Amino acid sequence: MMIRRKRTLPLRQRLRAPARASGSTARACRRQLSHTNLRGADLSGAALVVANLDGAALTDAHLVSAYLHFPNLSGADLSSTQLRGADLSSAHLRDAQLSGARLEDAIGLTQEQLDQGCGK
């Protein structure tokens, strides 16, 4: 019996970082990033559109002014994550750990979304 390992791409290949005049901006449109370790990562200004971050570890990550439109953050650990000014429109936060997360000036964040997460 042959056992096949699930092939995963390195994070560098899952996040595309095109060079721009204003600097590099990470983009992850429709990317599979579930259960990825992004602890302490600086993703400020990143565009994470329809990204699957289910169960991802984002503790102490910086997502300041990030564009998180329709991301799946279910079960993600967002403890102490910097989300100031991030666009969280329609973000799925079911069972996400939000204790200590900085959510000042977050765009599109509703009370219903917060109620779905943990650490309220």
N, C-alpha and C positions, 0 to 999 in steps of 0.2 A: 504494500500500500504506500503510495507516494503522498507526502504531505507538502502542500504548497503554502509558502509564506505570502502574505499579502504585501504587495510591493507599494511602498510609499516614496514619494519624492522628497528630497531635502527641502527644508523651508525656503531656501533661496530660490528654488524653482517654483514653489507654490505661490510665492509673492513676487510679482513683477515690479521692479523699481525703475521706471523710465526716467531718464535725465531730463530736467526742465530748467528753464532759466532761473526759476526761483528755488532751485535745489531738487533733490530727489524726493519723490513721493511714492510710497508703497501703495500698490493697487492689488486688491484681491477681489475681483469680481467673479462671483459664482465659484469660489474656491472651497475645497474640502480641507478645513483646518481643525476638524474635530479632534479633541484630546491632544492638541499640540501644546507644548510647553513654551509659553511666551512671557514667562515671569520676568518682570523688569524691562521688557522690550520698549523701545521708544517708537511708537507708531503714530506720533502726533501728525495730524493732517492726512493720515492714510485714508484711502477710499476702500472700504470693506462693504461692497454691495452684494447682497444675497450670499454672503459668506457663511459657511457652516462652521461655527466655533463652538459647537456642542461639547461641553465638558472640557473646554480649553482652560489652561492655567494662565490667567492674566494678572496674577497678584503683582502689585506695585508697577504695573505697566503704565505707560503714558500714552493716552489716546486723546490728548488735548486737541480740540477742533477737528477730530476725525469725522469722516462721513460714514456712518454705520447705518445704511438704509436697508431694511429688511434682513438684518443678520440673525442667525440662529445662535443665541447665546444661552440656550437652555443648559442648565447644569454647569455653566462656566463659573470659575472662581475669579470674581472681579474685586476681591478684597483689596482695599487701599489703592485701587486703580484711579488714575487721574483721568476723568472724563469731562473736564470743564469745557463747555462750548461744543461738545461733540453732538452730532446729529444722530439721535437714536430713534428716528422715525420708524415706527412699526417693528422695533427690535423685539425678538422673542426672548423673554427673560425668565421663563418658567424654571424655578428651582436654582436660579443663578445666585451665587453668594455675593451680596452687595455691601457687606459690613465695611465701613470705613471708606467706601468709594466716594470720590469727590465728583458731585453731579451738578455743581453750580453752573448756571447758564446753559444746561443741556437743552438741545432743541428737539422738539417732538416727543419728549418723554411724558407719559401720562401716569396718573395715579394707579390705573389698572395694571400697567406694566410693572410698576414698583411693587404692587401687591402680589404679583406672581413670583417675584424674587424672594430670596431669604435675606435675613439681616436687616429687616425694615427698621 
